[in-house]
Amino acid sequence: MKKATIAAFSSKASNGYSVRSISLPVRSHPSTIRVEEELNKLKSWEASSSSKVETICIGLSGLSELYRYIKELLNLPLTQQALSQHQNQKWFNDLLLESSLMYLDICGNTRDAILLMQETIRELQSSLRRIKVGDLSIESIVTAYNCSRRKMRKEIARSLASLKPMDNEIGAFPMLNLDHHLSAVVRVLNETSLMTSSIFQSLLLFLSVPVLKPKPSRWSLVSKLVQKGALARKDQPENMNELEGVDIALSSLLMHNSSKDIEEQKIQSAQIKLDALDVGMVGLEKCLECLFRHLIQTRVFYLNIISQ
């Protein structure tokens, strides 16, 4: 009885209706999933990031880890074959070739700027170790440091300016009619490019913080910090990054209206702030060196695609 019923139902369905096949969702390749996981970690970092060196180093380290998984994804034969078939498309040039070159330039130039800044910081540290309370040469020492900071800001401003046009192009990236795997690859590469830009912007904005100028409001802040003894401690306002902390400490050295004890405290504070900044710059330089290697390897892969 059951067999007859099933046969009759099957016959009716085949005669009166077209049978629709049910397509199960296509699962992403494990390499794509790993990239997405790293992107999600960086999105969490982005949502809670600050302008402190330690936070920026975490972002740069996470970006290096992201590119490590990007390389695994790009080394898949399936990915290589799919990308090679679209190497003449505009999105291949804009998303892969142009952006990879720009990020390499920014990474290398920023690392060079940080290395130069490290030299200036260490020269200033050496000068402060020799200086005595009331020494009038402090003004020339601080001026030399500020000149170096302004020079670095100009270099960083060029990198920031180069990021904006690329952000607009990548942000307006069109949805492409590609097969599932290639579509997933292009999507995560696009998100990776946007995340790279975001983290570089955080780094560049940190490095380009304006040099403290003797404006009444800012000198008032310096004076208050001196009176409260905050300059002699390691703590500083939550919204102040390491560069700003050094600026405040150095500016206080130019205020020669304190007792000998307070003047010694100000020199000690400047040394503490400079030590912290030097450690931070070393960390940033190491992070950028690691990231630079990953960016080179990624760009070499893209160049190999178009040379095949």
KAJO-V765448 format. One record per pair of residues at least 6 apart in sequence whose C-alpha atoms are under 7 Angstrom apart, sorted by sequence separation. I is the first residue (numbers start at 1). J is the second residue. D is the distance in whole Angstrom. If there is no record, write none. Layout:
BEGIN
[[I;J;D] [I;J;D]]
END
This chain:
BEGIN
[[49;55;6] [74;80;6] [86;92;7] [225;231;6] [253;266;6] [45;59;7] [252;266;7] [253;267;7] [42;59;7] [124;141;7] [249;266;7] [231;249;6] [42;62;7] [170;190;7] [249;269;6] [250;270;6] [249;270;5] [246;270;6] [120;145;6] [222;248;6] [39;66;7] [167;194;7] [246;273;5] [38;66;6] [120;148;7] [245;273;6] [246;274;6] [222;252;6] [35;66;6] [117;148;7] [232;265;5] [35;69;6] [163;197;7] [232;266;6] [243;277;7] [34;69;7] [35;70;6] [212;247;6] [231;266;6] [242;277;6] [211;247;7] [232;268;7] [233;269;7] [232;269;4] [31;69;7] [231;269;5] [234;272;7] [113;152;6] [31;72;7] [32;73;6] [160;201;7] [31;73;5] [160;204;7] [110;156;7] [156;204;6] [156;208;6] [106;159;6] [153;207;7] [153;208;5] [149;211;7] [146;211;7] [95;170;7] [95;190;7] [82;182;6] [79;182;7] [142;250;7] [139;254;6] [133;260;7] [133;263;6] [133;264;7] [63;196;7] [60;199;7] [59;199;6] [125;271;6] [56;203;6] [125;274;7] [36;188;7] [28;181;7] [32;185;7] [121;274;7] [51;206;6] [121;278;7] [118;278;6] [118;281;7] [114;281;7] [114;285;7] [111;285;6] [111;288;6] [107;288;6] [108;292;7] [107;292;6] [104;292;7] [52;241;5] [51;241;6] [52;242;7] [104;295;6] [100;299;6] [97;302;7] [96;302;7] [87;306;6] [84;305;6] [84;306;7] [57;283;7] [61;287;6] [64;290;7] [68;294;7] [53;280;6] [57;284;6] [60;287;6] [64;291;5] [67;294;6] [71;298;6] [57;287;7] [64;294;7]]
END
